[in-house]
Amino acid sequence: MAYQGLTTTYAADSFITDSAAAGTALSSGYKTNSGVIAMDPSKTKPYETVAEIAKKSGMKVGIVSSVSIDHATPACFYAHEPSRKNYHEIGMQLAVSDFDYFAGGGLKKPVSPDGKTDAYKVAEENGFTVTRTREDFLALKPGVGKVFAVSPELDADKALNYAIDGQTLTLGEFTRKGIELLDGPQGFFMMIEGGKIDWSCHANDAVTTIKDTLAFDEAVAAGLEFAARHPEETLVVVTGDHETGGLTIGFAGTEYSTYLDYLGGQTMSFIAFDKVLDEYRKNTSLGDARLEDLKEEIEKAFGLVILGDDERKRLDLLAANGDTKAEERLYFSLTEEELREVEKAFVRSMNKEEEKAGDKETYLIYGGYEPLTVTLTHTLNNKAGFAWTTYAHTGVPVPTFAQGVGADQFTGYYDNTDIGKMLISAVGARALTASR
Ligand SMILES: [Zn+2]
């Protein structure tokens, strides 16, 4: 993209922001406290968002995310709530919204606590066509009216699967359909979030993060293709609401080297491997549990090889005689120290100790995640020369990219509230042109 900048992300009350405060800055141009959805820090005054301004000025509006559509970032564009955790209230604001296109994840709490109100039903009563299958989604054509397109498969948090685990509909497809449905003489504003990039960073799983970033890249490509067809009237901006995990290329154990080929061996997300482990735990008594039993599953999931002493000796011998297959297996095998950490984590996982995250020392090592799984992703990432500093967000600035009308404003070093302001001015300028 033609223009780049660097963006600070801090919240009104914290140097390290959450997605609610960051989303509010991007949608409204104002700072707020972490946890607050498009309202001021006192949680009394709603902030008008770029999406609402666009809608008011006659443009069509779409909101897309790979996480649940009532999650903090998407919510910051269409809802106003004192707490991001008010999922039902946020879902209800979506249901009565006059926006044109919601797509991606579902709703976390569609039904009210008293069981009387269902946000999906209210959305339909309010004119939304709700789709839940690939066929119904692909059949949507311009003129259909308001659409709420829910991913055919949803995880426990009502989000899309990770891209690495396979998706019936991708973020790119949700974006392309949005463009098809929203495009028209009145113009449109669309916010697309690759939200699961954040989640896999929380879990310190680099390969799953990379694959979800590539899935997000397909959405960006869709935007840029549209922009290429309408270069005089389109602005595309790509940014992060914050950094997560402190992922860095560079690890103390590998110094100046990287070994990216390790990453190619991973075939599933941390969450998919958690399920494999769950299955094993269900079918194995504590006394019978052996890491060896999971050897093949670990190799299949992460490409990491667990070798017994005898097999290592045998492979060493073969490798010394130029056997490249043996060499490769040794290359992907866990070292003694790595194996020790994996064994320790295996015992913790078998004892279901992930809930011990309250204990500071345990949290530092496993972050409240499944001990075996997070140890395997850490090991794989470190072998590749990648490292993580946290299971939460960080305060580092994020890159911002822009292309199209007014994109040159997005160069330099600025705050996330400036992005909100520049988007609002871009939408305002568009509305002015349209009314002339
Ligand atoms: Zn996060």
Residues whose N, C-alpha, C, O or C-beta is under 5 A from the ligand:
A	BS01	ZN	D198
